[in-house]
């Protein structure tokens, strides 16, 4: 059992069973219940919740013959997966500002955006965080100075995405 962004991925070894029955017990439940029947020795449980403990058993069935159930495998999946970086990042000049826009995050556990800025020779630094709208106006710019910007998304678990492709622009 392994946590993946979409849930819990199960893989096992075994002979050529006709059907594999997958049983699951969720934290607080007493007995396993049938979750799925598959024809390959793998399954993706997309009905899990990060932070909840689960236990899985697998049983082979060929015709009317069933194997013993496997040993239980326990997992408590944690969200360690960063969201996708924001797309469509663009910059334009405004009146004494640089206007930044990007496409809204489609991540189901989206929390906020962070905007980064640097001059062409420096390292990126966060200049804004906690943004929920896909736009930012940088009013702290010097006229004629060149800046580079990038944006990142943050999910509810605090995972930070890669930064967007940077954009470079000269302040008005």
Short mmCIF file of the C-alpha atoms (twelve columns), coordinates in Angstrom:
data_MODEL
# 
_entry.id   MODEL 
# 
loop_
_atom_site.group_PDB 
_atom_site.id 
_atom_site.type_symbol 
_atom_site.label_atom_id 
_atom_site.label_alt_id 
_atom_site.label_comp_id 
_atom_site.label_asym_id 
_atom_site.label_seq_id 
_atom_site.Cartn_x 
_atom_site.Cartn_y 
_atom_site.Cartn_z 
_atom_site.pdbx_PDB_model_num 
ATOM 1   C CA . UNK A 1   0.000   0.000   0.000   1 
ATOM 2   C CA . UNK A 2   1.297   3.428   -0.948  1 
ATOM 3   C CA . UNK A 3   -0.197  6.916   -0.662  1 
ATOM 4   C CA . UNK A 4   -0.493  8.717   -4.001  1 
ATOM 5   C CA . UNK A 5   -2.167  12.048  -4.808  1 
ATOM 6   C CA . UNK A 6   -5.394  10.304  -5.898  1 
ATOM 7   C CA . UNK A 7   -5.673  7.985   -2.856  1 
ATOM 8   C CA . UNK A 8   -4.052  4.685   -1.859  1 
ATOM 9   C CA . UNK A 9   -2.415  2.506   -4.486  1 
ATOM 10  C CA . UNK A 10  -2.401  -1.233  -3.776  1 
ATOM 11  C CA . UNK A 11  -0.170  -3.784  -5.527  1 
ATOM 12  C CA . UNK A 12  0.428   -7.441  -4.711  1 
ATOM 13  C CA . UNK A 13  1.952   -10.570 -6.153  1 
ATOM 14  C CA . UNK A 14  0.098   -13.735 -6.873  1 
ATOM 15  C CA . UNK A 15  -0.776  -16.321 -9.438  1 
ATOM 16  C CA . UNK A 16  -3.339  -15.987 -12.146 1 
ATOM 17  C CA . UNK A 17  -6.502  -15.510 -10.130 1 
ATOM 18  C CA . UNK A 18  -9.746  -15.048 -11.957 1 
ATOM 19  C CA . UNK A 19  -10.756 -12.224 -9.631  1 
ATOM 20  C CA . UNK A 20  -9.044  -10.459 -6.768  1 
ATOM 21  C CA . UNK A 21  -11.307 -9.303  -3.960  1 
ATOM 22  C CA . UNK A 22  -10.110 -6.304  -2.004  1 
ATOM 23  C CA . UNK A 23  -11.377 -5.745  1.523   1 
ATOM 24  C CA . UNK A 24  -10.856 -2.585  3.563   1 
ATOM 25  C CA . UNK A 25  -11.248 -1.575  7.171   1 
ATOM 26  C CA . UNK A 26  -11.319 2.133   7.991   1 
ATOM 27  C CA . UNK A 27  -10.281 3.516   11.385  1 
ATOM 28  C CA . UNK A 28  -13.113 2.896   13.848  1 
ATOM 29  C CA . UNK A 29  -14.624 -0.013  11.897  1 
ATOM 30  C CA . UNK A 30  -14.545 -3.506  13.396  1 
ATOM 31  C CA . UNK A 31  -14.614 -5.755  10.336  1 
ATOM 32  C CA . UNK A 32  -13.360 -5.414  6.766   1 
ATOM 33  C CA . UNK A 33  -15.884 -4.862  4.012   1 
ATOM 34  C CA . UNK A 34  -15.618 -5.701  0.324   1 
ATOM 35  C CA . UNK A 35  -14.227 -2.667  -1.483  1 
ATOM 36  C CA . UNK A 36  -13.695 -3.920  -5.033  1 
ATOM 37  C CA . UNK A 37  -13.171 -6.890  -7.332  1 
ATOM 38  C CA . UNK A 38  -10.420 -6.604  -9.960  1 
ATOM 39  C CA . UNK A 39  -8.740  -8.805  -12.551 1 
ATOM 40  C CA . UNK A 40  -5.191  -7.437  -12.103 1 
ATOM 41  C CA . UNK A 41  -2.993  -7.501  -8.982  1 
ATOM 42  C CA . UNK A 42  -3.367  -3.756  -8.446  1 
ATOM 43  C CA . UNK A 43  -6.008  -1.279  -7.362  1 
ATOM 44  C CA . UNK A 44  -6.315  2.449   -6.693  1 
ATOM 45  C CA . UNK A 45  -8.602  3.305   -3.784  1 
ATOM 46  C CA . UNK A 46  -9.792  6.803   -4.627  1 
ATOM 47  C CA . UNK A 47  -12.236 6.912   -1.707  1 
ATOM 48  C CA . UNK A 48  -9.628  7.521   0.991   1 
ATOM 49  C CA . UNK A 49  -9.088  10.630  3.095   1 
ATOM 50  C CA . UNK A 50  -5.624  11.861  4.050   1 
ATOM 51  C CA . UNK A 51  -4.971  11.416  7.774   1 
ATOM 52  C CA . UNK A 52  -7.342  8.439   8.162   1 
ATOM 53  C CA . UNK A 53  -6.001  4.954   8.899   1 
ATOM 54  C CA . UNK A 54  -6.941  2.036   6.648   1 
ATOM 55  C CA . UNK A 55  -6.220  -1.676  6.558   1 
ATOM 56  C CA . UNK A 56  -6.455  -3.778  3.384   1 
ATOM 57  C CA . UNK A 57  -6.774  -7.525  2.686   1 
ATOM 58  C CA . UNK A 58  -6.724  -9.279  -0.685  1 
ATOM 59  C CA . UNK A 59  -8.289  -12.631 -1.556  1 
ATOM 60  C CA . UNK A 60  -8.025  -14.545 -4.834  1 
ATOM 61  C CA . UNK A 61  -10.993 -16.270 -6.392  1 
ATOM 62  C CA . UNK A 62  -10.974 -18.622 -9.349  1 
ATOM 63  C CA . UNK A 63  -14.336 -20.093 -10.211 1 
ATOM 64  C CA . UNK A 64  -15.852 -21.213 -6.926  1 
ATOM 65  C CA . UNK A 65  -12.510 -21.601 -5.136  1 
ATOM 66  C CA . UNK A 66  -11.360 -18.817 -2.822  1 
ATOM 67  C CA . UNK A 67  -7.922  -18.452 -1.276  1 
ATOM 68  C CA . UNK A 68  -7.291  -17.434 2.292   1 
ATOM 69  C CA . UNK A 69  -7.177  -13.676 2.732   1 
ATOM 70  C CA . UNK A 70  -3.752  -12.051 2.710   1 
ATOM 71  C CA . UNK A 71  -2.149  -10.550 5.762   1 
ATOM 72  C CA . UNK A 72  -3.547  -7.095  6.504   1 
ATOM 73  C CA . UNK A 73  -1.575  -4.102  5.276   1 
ATOM 74  C CA . UNK A 74  -2.117  -0.887  7.215   1 
ATOM 75  C CA . UNK A 75  -1.579  2.648   5.965   1 
ATOM 76  C CA . UNK A 76  -2.411  6.164   7.130   1 
ATOM 77  C CA . UNK A 77  -1.987  8.259   3.973   1 
ATOM 78  C CA . UNK A 78  -0.680  11.778  4.515   1 
ATOM 79  C CA . UNK A 79  -0.869  14.643  2.036   1 
ATOM 80  C CA . UNK A 80  2.755   15.293  1.096   1 
ATOM 81  C CA . UNK A 81  1.925   16.081  -2.525  1 
ATOM 82  C CA . UNK A 82  2.364   19.661  -3.724  1 
ATOM 83  C CA . UNK A 83  -0.292  21.193  -5.944  1 
ATOM 84  C CA . UNK A 84  0.344   21.937  -9.603  1 
ATOM 85  C CA . UNK A 85  2.085   25.239  -10.298 1 
ATOM 86  C CA . UNK A 86  -0.149  28.064  -11.500 1 
ATOM 87  C CA . UNK A 87  -0.516  28.371  -15.276 1 
ATOM 88  C CA . UNK A 88  -0.972  31.369  -17.551 1 
ATOM 89  C CA . UNK A 89  1.212   33.669  -15.461 1 
ATOM 90  C CA . UNK A 90  1.520   37.117  -17.055 1 
ATOM 91  C CA . UNK A 91  2.656   40.621  -16.109 1 
ATOM 92  C CA . UNK A 92  1.627   44.021  -17.439 1 
ATOM 93  C CA . UNK A 93  2.400   47.608  -16.473 1 
ATOM 94  C CA . UNK A 94  -0.184  49.696  -14.690 1 
ATOM 95  C CA . UNK A 95  -0.073  53.230  -13.333 1 
ATOM 96  C CA . UNK A 96  3.016   53.053  -11.076 1 
ATOM 97  C CA . UNK A 97  2.373   49.308  -10.610 1 
ATOM 98  C CA . UNK A 98  3.061   45.953  -12.162 1 
ATOM 99  C CA . UNK A 99  -0.100  43.895  -12.556 1 
ATOM 100 C CA . UNK A 100 0.235   40.110  -12.277 1 
ATOM 101 C CA . UNK A 101 -2.422  37.599  -13.304 1 
ATOM 102 C CA . UNK A 102 -2.655  33.814  -13.707 1 
ATOM 103 C CA . UNK A 103 -5.248  31.092  -14.116 1 
ATOM 104 C CA . UNK A 104 -7.222  30.035  -11.040 1 
ATOM 105 C CA . UNK A 105 -6.040  26.818  -9.377  1 
ATOM 106 C CA . UNK A 106 -8.281  23.793  -9.922  1 
ATOM 107 C CA . UNK A 107 -6.742  21.906  -6.979  1 
ATOM 108 C CA . UNK A 108 -9.510  20.574  -4.689  1 
ATOM 109 C CA . UNK A 109 -7.481  21.420  -1.564  1 
ATOM 110 C CA . UNK A 110 -6.214  24.819  -2.729  1 
ATOM 111 C CA . UNK A 111 -5.476  27.306  0.071   1 
ATOM 112 C CA . UNK A 112 -3.521  30.286  -1.270  1 
ATOM 113 C CA . UNK A 113 -1.023  31.764  -3.717  1 
ATOM 114 C CA . UNK A 114 2.430   33.175  -3.011  1 
ATOM 115 C CA . UNK A 115 3.994   35.786  -5.276  1 
ATOM 116 C CA . UNK A 116 7.782   35.976  -5.632  1 
ATOM 117 C CA . UNK A 117 9.882   38.858  -6.979  1 
ATOM 118 C CA . UNK A 118 13.506  39.555  -7.724  1 
ATOM 119 C CA . UNK A 119 15.591  41.946  -9.725  1 
ATOM 120 C CA . UNK A 120 17.354  40.118  -12.596 1 
ATOM 121 C CA . UNK A 121 20.483  39.313  -10.541 1 
ATOM 122 C CA . UNK A 122 18.910  38.429  -7.191  1 
ATOM 123 C CA . UNK A 123 17.159  35.452  -5.649  1 
ATOM 124 C CA . UNK A 124 13.366  35.190  -5.528  1 
ATOM 125 C CA . UNK A 125 11.711  36.422  -2.327  1 
ATOM 126 C CA . UNK A 126 8.071   36.151  -1.273  1 
ATOM 127 C CA . UNK A 127 6.402   39.566  -1.591  1 
ATOM 128 C CA . UNK A 128 2.806   38.414  -1.060  1 
ATOM 129 C CA . UNK A 129 1.126   35.375  0.483   1 
ATOM 130 C CA . UNK A 130 -2.359  34.409  1.565   1 
ATOM 131 C CA . UNK A 131 -3.780  35.457  -1.807  1 
ATOM 132 C CA . UNK A 132 -6.930  33.637  -2.874  1 
ATOM 133 C CA . UNK A 133 -7.585  35.550  -6.112  1 
ATOM 134 C CA . UNK A 134 -5.379  34.861  -9.167  1 
ATOM 135 C CA . UNK A 135 -4.073  38.427  -9.376  1 
ATOM 136 C CA . UNK A 136 -1.705  40.789  -7.587  1 
ATOM 137 C CA . UNK A 137 -0.704  44.446  -7.987  1 
ATOM 138 C CA . UNK A 138 2.885   45.212  -7.042  1 
ATOM 139 C CA . UNK A 139 2.880   48.855  -5.976  1 
ATOM 140 C CA . UNK A 140 6.383   48.787  -4.492  1 
ATOM 141 C CA . UNK A 141 8.314   49.138  -7.735  1 
ATOM 142 C CA . UNK A 142 10.882  51.685  -8.900  1 
ATOM 143 C CA . UNK A 143 10.285  53.311  -12.266 1 
ATOM 144 C CA . UNK A 144 12.587  51.984  -14.987 1 
ATOM 145 C CA . UNK A 145 13.805  49.039  -12.889 1 
ATOM 146 C CA . UNK A 146 13.512  45.515  -14.307 1 
ATOM 147 C CA . UNK A 147 11.843  42.825  -12.151 1 
ATOM 148 C CA . UNK A 148 11.204  39.099  -12.422 1 
ATOM 149 C CA . UNK A 149 8.126   37.483  -10.892 1 
ATOM 150 C CA . UNK A 150 6.818   33.972  -10.256 1 
ATOM 151 C CA . UNK A 151 3.814   32.571  -8.409  1 
ATOM 152 C CA . UNK A 152 3.219   29.328  -6.496  1 
ATOM 153 C CA . UNK A 153 0.121   27.597  -5.131  1 
ATOM 154 C CA . UNK A 154 -0.193  26.235  -1.585  1 
ATOM 155 C CA . UNK A 155 -2.626  23.501  -0.509  1 
ATOM 156 C CA . UNK A 156 -4.470  23.006  2.791   1 
ATOM 157 C CA . UNK A 157 -1.660  20.755  4.094   1 
ATOM 158 C CA . UNK A 158 0.924   23.499  3.476   1 
ATOM 159 C CA . UNK A 159 2.523   21.833  0.451   1 
ATOM 160 C CA . UNK A 160 3.940   24.470  -1.901  1 
ATOM 161 C CA . UNK A 161 3.946   23.939  -5.666  1 
ATOM 162 C CA . UNK A 162 6.842   24.575  -7.976  1 
ATOM 163 C CA . UNK A 163 6.935   28.209  -8.985  1 
ATOM 164 C CA . UNK A 164 5.394   29.201  -12.300 1 
ATOM 165 C CA . UNK A 165 7.619   30.029  -15.227 1 
ATOM 166 C CA . UNK A 166 9.007   33.483  -14.358 1 
ATOM 167 C CA . UNK A 167 8.034   36.631  -16.211 1 
ATOM 168 C CA . UNK A 168 10.281  39.675  -16.552 1 
ATOM 169 C CA . UNK A 169 9.065   43.250  -16.904 1 
ATOM 170 C CA . UNK A 170 10.284  46.840  -16.508 1 
ATOM 171 C CA . UNK A 171 8.374   49.055  -14.078 1 
ATOM 172 C CA . UNK A 172 6.679   52.139  -15.598 1 
# 
